[in-house]
Amino acid sequence: MSNPAVGPGIPGGTDDSTDAALAAVEHQLSLLWRRARSISHQLSRQVHPDMEPAAYGLLSVIRKQGAMRLTELASAVGVGKPSVSRQIAFLERLGLVSKEADPLDGRAQMIRLTPRGEEKMHEVQDARREVFRERLGEWPPEDLQTLSRYIAKLNATYERDGFPRDEPQ
């Protein structure tokens, strides 16, 4: 199936300068996403050598938002409950998360970081912040704020498409 026709004079079309700018953005974002995936692999391995980046992401959400039900966690990361359940079982075996009865509904379980999980995440996230400081510490603060605003604007465009909404830091 081919892409619909776009271009000057076509409703919703673009001109050559817009196409070139979009291609440049696509290229830079692809490069950033590849590097982010690589960093996620490294961070997850710092927590445990067998950990997948998806499990590290779950730990990050739980650390940030606190104890939550499996269905809430799956919704927060935008993946299915079976995938999250498998990762949580792995994290539980490592002693990084625990399950306890939900005080509002004894049939449901709340997932929370264990003290060991909290400690590991603290170590890894401190190391991650240090890498950001090393890479971006020489940037002027106004450039960092501009970058942050543009990334927030980009993230907001994806939220409209049903991607999970993240709370501001």
C-alpha positions in Angstrom: 0.0 0.0 0.0 1.5 3.4 -0.9 1.4 6.6 1.0 -1.3 9.1 0.1 -0.2 11.9 -2.1 1.1 15.0 -0.3 2.5 18.2 -1.6 1.7 21.8 -2.3 -1.8 22.4 -3.4 -3.1 19.1 -2.0 -5.2 19.4 1.2 -3.0 18.4 4.1 0.0 18.4 1.8 3.4 19.9 2.6 6.0 21.8 0.7 9.6 20.8 0.1 11.0 22.7 3.1 8.5 21.1 5.5 9.3 17.7 4.1 13.0 18.3 4.5 12.5 19.5 8.1 10.2 16.5 8.9 12.8 14.1 7.5 15.5 15.8 9.7 13.3 15.5 12.8 12.6 11.9 12.0 16.3 11.1 11.5 17.3 12.8 14.8 14.4 11.2 16.8 15.3 7.7 15.4 18.9 8.2 16.4 17.8 9.4 19.9 15.4 6.4 20.3 18.1 3.9 19.3 20.4 5.5 21.9 17.7 5.6 24.5 17.0 1.9 24.0 20.7 1.2 24.4 20.8 3.2 27.6 17.7 1.4 28.9 19.5 -1.9 28.3 22.5 -0.7 30.2 20.4 0.7 33.1 18.3 -2.5 33.4 21.5 -4.6 33.5 22.8 -2.4 36.3 19.8 -3.4 38.4 20.2 -7.1 37.5 22.2 -8.8 34.6 19.1 -10.7 33.4 16.6 -7.8 33.5 14.9 -6.6 30.4 14.4 -2.9 29.8 10.6 -3.3 30.1 11.0 -4.5 33.7 13.2 -1.5 34.5 10.5 0.7 33.1 8.0 -0.9 35.4 10.3 -0.3 38.4 10.6 3.4 37.4 6.8 3.8 37.2 6.2 2.1 40.6 9.0 4.2 42.1 7.5 7.4 40.8 3.8 6.7 41.4 3.9 4.4 44.4 2.1 1.2 45.0 -0.4 0.3 42.3 -2.5 -2.5 40.9 -1.3 -4.5 38.0 -4.0 -3.2 35.8 -3.0 0.4 36.7 0.6 -0.4 35.9 -0.2 -1.9 32.6 -2.3 1.1 31.7 0.5 3.5 32.8 3.0 1.9 30.5 0.6 1.2 27.6 1.1 -2.6 27.4 -1.0 -5.6 28.1 -1.6 -7.0 31.5 0.0 -10.5 30.6 3.3 -8.8 29.7 3.3 -6.7 32.9 2.4 -9.8 34.9 5.3 -11.7 33.5 7.7 -8.9 34.3 6.4 -8.4 37.8 6.8 -12.1 38.5 10.5 -11.7 37.5 10.9 -8.6 39.6 9.3 -10.4 42.5 11.7 -13.3 42.2 14.6 -10.9 42.4 13.2 -9.3 45.5 12.7 -5.9 43.9 8.9 -5.7 44.2 6.3 -7.3 46.5 2.6 -7.8 46.3 0.2 -7.1 49.1 -3.6 -7.0 49.4 -5.2 -3.8 48.3 -6.7 -2.2 51.4 -9.7 -1.0 49.3 -10.3 -4.4 47.7 -8.8 -7.5 49.4 -9.2 -9.5 46.1 -6.8 -7.2 44.3 -3.1 -6.8 44.9 -0.9 -3.7 45.1 2.6 -3.9 43.7 5.3 -1.9 45.5 9.0 -1.6 45.5 10.8 -3.5 48.3 13.5 -1.7 50.2 16.0 -3.6 48.0 14.2 -2.4 44.9 14.1 1.2 46.1 17.9 1.0 46.9 18.7 -0.4 43.4 16.6 2.2 41.6 18.1 5.0 43.7 21.6 3.8 42.7 20.8 3.4 39.0 18.8 6.7 38.7 21.5 8.6 40.4 24.0 7.2 37.9 21.6 8.1 35.0 21.3 11.7 36.3 25.1 11.9 36.5 25.3 10.9 32.8 22.9 13.7 31.9 25.0 16.1 33.9 28.1 15.0 32.1 26.5 15.2 28.7 24.4 18.4 29.1 26.0 20.2 32.1 27.8 22.6 29.8 24.6 23.7 28.0 23.3 27.0 29.1 20.2 26.6 31.4 18.0 28.5 28.9 18.9 25.9 26.2 18.0 23.1 28.6 14.7 24.7 29.3 14.0 25.2 25.6 14.9 21.5 25.0 12.6 20.5 27.8 9.7 22.5 26.4 10.1 21.1 22.9 10.2 17.5 24.2 7.1 18.2 26.4 5.4 19.6 23.3 6.3 16.5 21.3 5.1 14.2 24.1 1.8 16.1 24.3 1.2 15.4 20.6 1.5 11.7 21.2 -0.8 11.8 24.3 -3.7 12.8 21.9 -3.2 9.4 20.2 -3.9 7.4 23.4 -0.3 7.0 24.5 0.0 6.9 28.3 0.2 10.3 29.9 3.2 10.9 32.2 3.0 13.3 35.0 5.4 16.3 35.0 8.6 15.8 36.9 
